[in-house]
Amino acid sequence: RDDLVTGVQKCALPILGGLIFLFVIVPQFVQLFFRFFGGGDLGLNQDDTVPPQVPIISPLPEATSESTLELQGFGEAGSQVVIVLNGDELDRVEVDDQGEFSYSLNLEEGDNQLVVFGVDEAENESNSRQLVIALDTEVPSLAFESLENGQEVLGRNNQQFVIRGETEPGSSLSLNDKNVYVSLDGTFSTTYFLSEGENTLRFVVTDKAGNQTEREVKLSFRY
């Protein structure tokens, strides 16, 4: 009987060793092989739940007079950047191997609400990036108070001539290439020292979008 038990044990040990080798050692070896040679971890059924990075947008103007704007930026390589304008999804742009993307954006007159976010192959979405771009194709207004072309100014007391007016809020104004302060509501007031004879006053208004209005006024001054 002892010989029988000993025989069974001798048979069981190789079988047990084979099972350990097959189900423990071999999987570990395969795991190591793919880790070193590019296959990654063989926990293959693990889902990708990590969202891509939030796209980075190259600086854009707050306002522009151009209806087409080149949108450029950076994202996670291999992902897509979703372009949403005024609530409508326009397109999904591929991010190249260098992490760069570009898209020609067609703006609408007025404020444009732009939203971009990233989506990877597993459909994970990043947080969104939002900004507002105004399309303004109209030239700024410019109106004067008590100033007309061809106006005659008399008297030394009026040589330091006061000019008041109103333009588009947020615009910049120059008079003969010198800056004039424009208040938040668009009104302005400045003085100009008149010379004897004809004086030419050249006003240039530039709004945030780069649109310009130019006005030239001639005044005649006599002491």
QUIZIKA-V244814 format. One record per backbone hydrogen bond with DSSP energy under -1.0 kcal/mol. NH is the residue of the N-H (numbers start at 0). CO is the residue of the C=O. If there is no record, write none. Layout:
NH/CO + NH/CO
This chain:
4/0 + 5/1 + 6/2 + 7/3 + 8/4 + 9/5 + 10/6 + 11/7 + 12/8 + 14/10 + 15/11 + 16/12 + 17/13 + 18/14 + 19/15 + 20/16 + 21/17 + 22/18 + 23/19 + 24/19 + 25/20 + 27/23 + 28/24 + 29/25 + 30/26 + 31/27 + 32/28 + 33/29 + 34/30 + 35/31 + 36/32 + 38/33 + 39/33 + 43/41 + 45/42 + 55/73 + 57/71 + 63/133 + 68/104 + 70/102 + 72/100 + 73/55 + 74/98 + 77/94 + 78/75 + 79/118 + 80/92 + 81/116 + 82/90 + 83/114 + 84/87 + 85/112 + 87/84 + 89/82 + 90/82 + 92/80 + 94/78 + 95/99 + 98/95 + 100/72 + 102/70 + 104/68 + 106/66 + 109/134 + 111/132 + 113/130 + 114/83 + 115/128 + 116/81 + 118/79 + 119/123 + 122/119 + 125/117 + 128/115 + 130/113 + 132/111 + 133/61 + 134/109 + 135/63 + 142/165 + 144/163 + 149/217 + 150/147 + 152/219 + 154/221 + 157/154 + 158/155 + 160/158 + 160/191 + 162/189 + 164/187 + 165/142 + 166/185 + 170/167 + 171/205 + 173/203 + 174/177 + 175/201 + 177/174 + 179/172 + 182/186 + 185/182 + 187/164 + 189/162 + 191/160 + 193/158 + 196/220 + 198/218 + 200/216 + 202/214 + 203/173 + 204/212 + 205/171 + 206/210 + 209/206 + 212/204 + 214/202 + 216/200 + 218/198 + 219/150 + 220/196 + 221/152
